[in-house]
Amino acid sequence: MVEEKKAEEAKEEKEQKEKEELLVPLDEYMRSGAYLGTKVISAHMHKYVYRRRADGLATINTKKIDDMLRIAASFLSLYSPEEIIVICKRQSGWNGAIQFGKATGIRVFTKKYPAGIITNINLQDFFEPSLMFVADPWLDRIPLLDAIKLSIPIIALCDTNNLATYVDLIVPCNNKSGKSLGLIFWILAREYMKKRNIKAQLPPVEEFAGEEPQEISLRKI
């Protein structure tokens, strides 16, 4: 009994320490729905899934979300703002992506990605990024293909249904909800600014949240 009690106390202490070490409190991940996946689990995303709920929805391990956000922030920080391109075609993520760009100085494209902007040297607004960040490897597949042609690293926010064949660094999360995308972009902006010593004012996380689709409809995607 004594050994069992010690083991239980050690487990609780470990769990508490992990909670304290998260980039944001666990409640923030839960409130934003960042852990909510879809009913589909791709081969690339299986290792990030915690369990399935009774309704069939997969849930993502919040510790793994946090771990991969740390890695992504560190990787992003290796590049200056002008070397990075961020793509977010999904409307619910536009606000978070735009706020991320304003805070960090990184070039962000929402709505429509300008064809050839990183591959056609004859375009007036052509530029050569060294890193691409996409909010969804499926919706943002056209710019992702451009990044593959250029052989530059790709970071992608991936839901449980995403395929990530050409993605170099996966950040597992709900990449369909405005609240989730807002939180993810806010965390990455904060960490990038810290690591790059950018002194600009970071707006509160609430200003990063975008349009919120209904959970029932978005989880069927």
N, C-alpha and C positions, 0 to 999 in steps of 0.2 A: 504493500500500500504506500509506503514511504517513497519507494522508487517511482511508482506511478504518479504520485503527487508532484515529485521533483520534475519528472519528464513533462507533465502538463504545465507546470509553472515555467519551465524553460521554453516550451512551445509558445505560450502566451507572451513571454518576454520577447521572443524572436519576432512574433507577429506585430507586437507593439512597436518595436524598433524599426521594422520595415515600413510601417505606416508613417512614422515620424520622418523617415528618410525620403518619402515621396516628394516629387516636385510641387505638388499641390495636395491638400488634404484629400483623403479617399472620398469624402463626401462630395467634393467638387467633380470628381470623375463620375460618381454615381448620378448626381443631379443633372449633369450635362448629357447623360446617356452615352458617354464615350465608349462604354463597355458593351453596348448592345450591338450584336451582329445581325445577320440575316438567317433565314432558314437553310441557306446553302453554305456549305463549308468546302472551300477549294483545297486541293492538295497543298498549295503553298501556305495556307492559313491555318491548317489543322493544329499546328504546334502552339498557336497563340490562343486557342479556344480553351476556356475554363470548363464549361459544361453546356448542355442544352436545357432550356427551361421546359416546363410542361407544355407550353404552347408551340414548342418546336424551334423557337429562336435560339441561336447560339449566343453565348456570352463570352466576351474576350477577357482574358486574365488582366486585371488592372495593373498588376505588378509588371507584366510584360509590356503594357502600354507605356508605363512610366520608364522602364529600362530602355526601351527603344527610342523614346523621346530624348532621353539623356544622350544616347549615342548620336542621334540625328542632330541635336543641338551642337554637340562637339564637332561633328563632321562639317556642319554648315559654317561654324566659326573659323574653319581653316581657310575659308574663302571670303574675299572682300565683297561688299554689296554689289558692285558692278560686275562681278564674276558669276552671279547667281541669277537664274530665271525661275519664277514661280508661276505655275499654271493652275487655274481653278475654274473649270467650265461650269461646275454645278452651282446653281443660283444660291442655294442655302449657304454656300461658303464664300460668296463674293465679299460680303462685309468683312469677314475675318481676314481674308486674303489682302484686301485693300488696306485695312488697318495695319496688318503686318508689314506691308510695303512702306507705308508712311512712317512707321516707327523705325524700321531698319534701313531704309534707303534702297532696298532690294527691288528690282524690277518685277512687277506682277502683271499678269494678263488674266482677265476674267472675260466672261461672255465669249468673244471670238478671238482665237489665236491667229495672228497675222501670218499667213502662209509664207514660208521662205525667209522669215525674219532672221533665222540663225543659220540658214543654209544657202541663201542666194546673195552673194556678195554685191550684186548689182542693185539691190534695193537700198534706198536712201537711209532707211532706219535699221539696216543690217547691223548686227553685233554678234560677238562670239562669246557665249557664256562658257564657263568651265564646270558648271554643275546645274542640273535641272531638278526642281522639286515639283511634283504633281499631286493634286488632291485626290485623284482617282485614275489609276492606270488604264481603265477602260474608257471613261469619258474623255480623258486627256491623251488618248492613244496617238493622235496625229503629232502633237509636239513630242511625245515620248519616242515616236519613230524617228523624228529628226535628231533627238539626242542619241539614239542608237547609231545613226549614220555618222555622227560626229565622235562617237566613242567617248562621251562624257558621262560621269557618274549620274545615276538617277536615284533620288529619294522619293518614295511614294507613300501616301496615306492609303492603307489597304483595309477594306472591310472583309468579313469572312468569306464573301462570295468572289473576291477579286483573284484574278490570276496575276502573278508577278514574275513572269518568266525573265524579263529583261531588267527588273528592278534590282539595284545594287543594295539598297537599304530599305527595309519595310518598317513602317510605323503602323502597327495594328490599331485600328480604332473604327468607330462608327463614322464613316466619311460621307454620310448622307444628311445628317442632322445639323442644323445651323448652330445649335448650342454646343454640340460636340466639336464641330469644326472651329467654332469661335474659341473654345477653350484650348484646343490644340495649337492654333495659330498664335494665341496669346502666350502660351507657355514657351513656344519656340522663339517668339519675338523677345520675350523677357530674357531667356537664356542666351540668345545670340547677342543681345545688347550688352549683357554682363561680360560675356567672353571677349567681345570686340571693343569693350570700353566705350560704347556709344552713349552719350549723355542725354539724348532726347527723352522727352517725357512719354512714358508708356501709358496709354489710356487704360481705364479699368476693364476687366474681362467682359463686363456686360456690353461694352461698346463693340466688341468683336463678334457677338452673336448675330447670326443672320436670320433669314426667313426660316421658320420651323415647319417642315412637313408633318403631317399626321403620322404617328408611329406605325399604325396598322398598314397604311399604304406604302410607306417607305421600306418597311421590313419585308414586304413581298418581293422587292426588286432583287 
